[in-house]
Amino acid sequence: MANELLRELGAYITKVRRDRKMSQQQLADLSGKMLNTISNIERGLTDPKAGTLVAIAKALRIPPQELILPFHNRILKESKLDLWMETVKLMHELDEEELQTAKRLLAALRKPH
């Protein structure tokens, strides 16, 4: 899933760059990054550091959060799904008595609505 997110982020950066009628070289120059770095990010091959995203956003004249917010909820959802799957795997290993104990523990953890 992370690779898919990186490709989507790269595609978004490419779109904004093209909307600005900017070449990859121009984006590299304005952001202070190497052309190869910009190319790899746009193709989803590199997981950029926060500072790199800030530099790219500044060069594109957009707020840095614009590069991250569209993916934030999706990342959270995927994290919850991973936790859910891990929990289900563990529960499959429990006997009936342990399952009932787990059910009581989960019910106790729930916040009142």
N, C-alpha and C positions, 0 to 999 in steps of 0.2 A: 504493500500500500504506500509506503514512503516514496518509492520510485515514481508511482503515479502522481503523488502530490508534487514531487520535484518537477515532473514534466509539465504539470498544469501551471506551476509557478513560472517556469521558464517560458511557457506559451504566453502567459499574461504579460511578462516583461517584454517579450518580443512584440506583442500587440501594441503595448503602450509606446514602445520605441518606434515602431513603424507609424503609429498615429502621429508621432512627433516628427516624422520624416527624418529620422536619425539613423545613421548606419551603426553597426556594431562597433566599428572603430571610433566613431564619435562618442558613443556611450562609454567605451573604455577610456577614452581621453578625459571626458568630463567627470567620470567617477574615480579616476586614478587607478583603475584596474587594468590588468593585461587583457588584450583582445581574446586570447585563449580562454581566460576565466569567464568573460562575458558569453562567449560561444558555448562553453560547457554548461553554464547556468541556463541559458536559453534552451538548450537541448535536454535539460533535466539530468545531466550527467554529474553535476557537482551540487553538493549540499552547502549552500553559501552560509557563511558566518553572518551574524547580525550586523556587524560593521560594514560588510560588503553590501548587504541589502539596503542599509541606510545610505551608503554612497551612491548606489544605483538609483534609489528613490530620489535623492537630491538631484542627481544628474537628469532624471526624467521630469523633475519639477512636480513630484507628487509626494504626499505625506508617506513616510515609511510604513505606517500601519496599513496603508492601502495594499501593500504587497502581502501582508500577513493576514489581515482580518478575514478575507474570503475563505481562507483555509482553516481558520481557528476552530470553528464549530465542527468541521469535519474531522480534524485531528482529535478533538475531544471525544467525538462519537466513536472513532476507531479505537481510542484508548479504552473506553468503556466496554466496547465489544471484546477486546482482548482479555480484559479482566473477567467479563462474563464467561467467555469460553474456558478460561483457566479454572474458574469456580465450578463450572459444570463438569469438567474433567475430574476434579477432586471429589465432587459429590458422587460420581459414578463408582468410586472406590469405597464408599461408606456402606455399612450394613444398615438395616432398618432402624435400629436403636440410635445409631449415630446420625442418621438422617433426621430423625425426630428432634434430637438435640440441636442439630444445625438449624432446623426450622424455628425452634424456640429462640435461639440466639439471634437469628436474623429478624424475627418479629420484635425482639427487645431492642435491636439497633435502630429500627425505623423511627423516624421523627413523627410525632403526632401531627395530624393535619388540621 
